[in-house]
Amino acid sequence: MKPPAFEYLAPASLDEAVAALAGQDAKILAGGQSLVPMLNFRLLAPPLLVDITRIPGLDYIEDWDGGLRIGALTRHYTLETSPLVKARFPVLHAAMAHVAHLAIRNRGTIGGSLCHGDPAAELPGLALLLDAHLKTTKRTIPVAEFYQGALATALGEDEILTEIMLPALPTGTGWGFEEFARRAGDFALTAVGVTVGAEARIVVIGAHETPMRLPAAEALFTDRADIAAVAEAARDEVTPNSDLHASADYRRHLVEVLTRRALTAAWERAA
Ligand SMILES: Cc1cc2nc3c(=O)[nH]c(=O)nc-3n(C[C@H](O)[C@H](O)[C@H](O)COP(=O)(O)OP(=O)(O)OC[C@H]3O[C@@H](n4cnc5c(N)ncnc54)[C@H](O)[C@@H]3O)c2cc1C
């Protein structure tokens, strides 16, 4: 399938890109791994694409006081293979292996995945789990305020995500990431990421229009002995829809099983 006709601009700086987007019915193009299929399926027909991949200085992974600052144009494959990511955020490293296929990970960018906001995508869920702050050309947005619905974010039309800031995890934090998909590389039917330390954080992917934290289940967790009860509470806290791929009941069941597995792994890692 072919996309509808569009004008194409490849600005050399963020200022030029913002100027090109202003007042236009335009779309930003990064890795193209979500946008181009949507154009080809004629789900979108923007008259202008603004390709940001030639803007220098947006592809990096740097120390940030024990955490990381990641440029929006950093490719999935770079995240997956970064020793810094593996050392500081092993849960993110583990999740990256579930993102699509190698060819897609070679082109897709962290910024593109976060801004696309697919409810079943790993990176928005990991950003929520890790309490990311998202820096744009206008402001810094806590990730908890970023997602507004399926494929809907707080970004304005002419606002570009430039950096993802991940604060350091406390020493000794345990983590777990469990995903169920029909085939390797498919979007998750459901996935669960957790961290345990002074507090437990549980994030579910693929069971809601946006990635979702489960505060009621989190509040029940203090010890390994709580894991089964927390997993049941997690199941009861989600209200997924039935769709072509899975019924709501099946997704709830997955939330319970995956939460139990992820918390068990996290507890052992923390210990
Ligand atoms: C067959 C297939 C399987 C896939 N499987 C998975 C999977 O299992 N898990 C998963 O998470 N993803 C999956 N993906 C999606 C993939 O990860 C994409 O790379 C990613 O979602 C989008 O990143 P991109 O850089 O390609 O963005 P693009 O496709 O270029 O852009 C996506 C959207 O984000 C906007 N955008 C991009 N960058 C910015 C920015 N810096 N600021 C503001 N807006 C921006 C664009 O305007 C567009 O609306 C799959 C894709 C395909 C084709």
PDBQT file of the ligand as one rigid body, heavy atoms in Angstrom, charges set to zero:
ROOT
HETATM    1  C1  LIG A 301       5.375  -4.888  12.631  1.00  0.00    +0.000 C 
HETATM    2  C2  LIG A 301       5.583  -3.951  13.788  1.00  0.00    +0.000 A 
HETATM    3  C3  LIG A 301       5.612  -4.481  15.058  1.00  0.00    +0.000 A 
HETATM    4  C4  LIG A 301       5.810  -3.630  16.158  1.00  0.00    +0.000 A 
HETATM    5  N1  LIG A 301       5.836  -4.183  17.397  1.00  0.00    +0.000 NA
HETATM    6  C5  LIG A 301       6.006  -3.369  18.470  1.00  0.00    +0.000 A 
HETATM    7  C6  LIG A 301       6.040  -3.902  19.790  1.00  0.00    +0.000 A 
HETATM    8  O1  LIG A 301       5.933  -5.115  20.018  1.00  0.00    +0.000 OA
HETATM    9  N2  LIG A 301       6.197  -3.019  20.824  1.00  0.00    +0.000 N 
HETATM   10  C7  LIG A 301       6.331  -1.664  20.608  1.00  0.00    +0.000 A 
HETATM   11  O2  LIG A 301       6.466  -0.919  21.585  1.00  0.00    +0.000 OA
HETATM   12  N3  LIG A 301       6.331  -1.140  19.373  1.00  0.00    +0.000 NA
HETATM   13  C8  LIG A 301       6.173  -1.953  18.309  1.00  0.00    +0.000 A 
HETATM   14  N4  LIG A 301       6.155  -1.390  17.062  1.00  0.00    +0.000 N 
HETATM   15  C9  LIG A 301       6.261   0.076  16.912  1.00  0.00    +0.000 C 
HETATM   16  C10 LIG A 301       7.711   0.548  16.917  1.00  0.00    +0.000 C 
HETATM   17  O3  LIG A 301       8.257   0.388  18.211  1.00  0.00    +0.000 OA
HETATM   18  C11 LIG A 301       7.852   2.034  16.506  1.00  0.00    +0.000 C 
HETATM   19  O4  LIG A 301       9.177   2.264  16.224  1.00  0.00    +0.000 OA
HETATM   20  C12 LIG A 301       7.497   3.083  17.519  1.00  0.00    +0.000 C 
HETATM   21  O5  LIG A 301       6.213   2.869  18.042  1.00  0.00    +0.000 OA
HETATM   22  C13 LIG A 301       7.469   4.479  16.880  1.00  0.00    +0.000 C 
HETATM   23  O6  LIG A 301       8.744   4.992  16.838  1.00  0.00    +0.000 OA
HETATM   24  P1  LIG A 301       9.255   5.726  15.519  1.00  0.00    +0.000 P 
HETATM   25  O7  LIG A 301      10.528   6.381  15.871  1.00  0.00    +0.000 OA
HETATM   26  O8  LIG A 301       9.261   4.770  14.398  1.00  0.00    +0.000 OA
HETATM   27  O9  LIG A 301       8.131   6.868  15.341  1.00  0.00    +0.000 OA
HETATM   28  P2  LIG A 301       7.326   7.354  14.069  1.00  0.00    +0.000 P 
HETATM   29  O10 LIG A 301       6.597   6.213  13.462  1.00  0.00    +0.000 OA
HETATM   30  O11 LIG A 301       8.177   8.158  13.178  1.00  0.00    +0.000 OA
HETATM   31  O12 LIG A 301       6.303   8.338  14.795  1.00  0.00    +0.000 OA
HETATM   32  C14 LIG A 301       5.280   7.827  15.648  1.00  0.00    +0.000 C 
HETATM   33  C15 LIG A 301       4.422   8.985  16.155  1.00  0.00    +0.000 C 
HETATM   34  O13 LIG A 301       5.147   9.785  17.085  1.00  0.00    +0.000 OA
HETATM   35  C16 LIG A 301       5.298  11.137  16.629  1.00  0.00    +0.000 C 
HETATM   36  N5  LIG A 301       6.658  11.527  16.989  1.00  0.00    +0.000 N 
HETATM   37  C17 LIG A 301       7.794  10.810  16.713  1.00  0.00    +0.000 A 
HETATM   38  N6  LIG A 301       8.857  11.382  17.321  1.00  0.00    +0.000 NA
HETATM   39  C18 LIG A 301       8.381  12.469  17.978  1.00  0.00    +0.000 A 
HETATM   40  C19 LIG A 301       8.999  13.466  18.804  1.00  0.00    +0.000 A 
HETATM   41  N7  LIG A 301      10.303  13.437  19.092  1.00  0.00    +0.000 N 
HETATM   42  N8  LIG A 301       8.214  14.455  19.308  1.00  0.00    +0.000 NA
HETATM   43  C20 LIG A 301       6.882  14.479  19.063  1.00  0.00    +0.000 A 
HETATM   44  N9  LIG A 301       6.244  13.553  18.297  1.00  0.00    +0.000 NA
HETATM   45  C21 LIG A 301       6.984  12.567  17.763  1.00  0.00    +0.000 A 
HETATM   46  C22 LIG A 301       5.024  11.073  15.135  1.00  0.00    +0.000 C 
HETATM   47  O14 LIG A 301       4.510  12.292  14.638  1.00  0.00    +0.000 OA
HETATM   48  C23 LIG A 301       3.992   9.957  15.063  1.00  0.00    +0.000 C 
HETATM   49  O15 LIG A 301       2.718  10.460  15.410  1.00  0.00    +0.000 OA
HETATM   50  C24 LIG A 301       5.981  -2.215  15.950  1.00  0.00    +0.000 A 
HETATM   51  C25 LIG A 301       5.982  -1.697  14.653  1.00  0.00    +0.000 A 
HETATM   52  C26 LIG A 301       5.768  -2.546  13.588  1.00  0.00    +0.000 A 
HETATM   53  C27 LIG A 301       5.771  -1.960  12.199  1.00  0.00    +0.000 C 
ENDROOT
TORSDOF 0
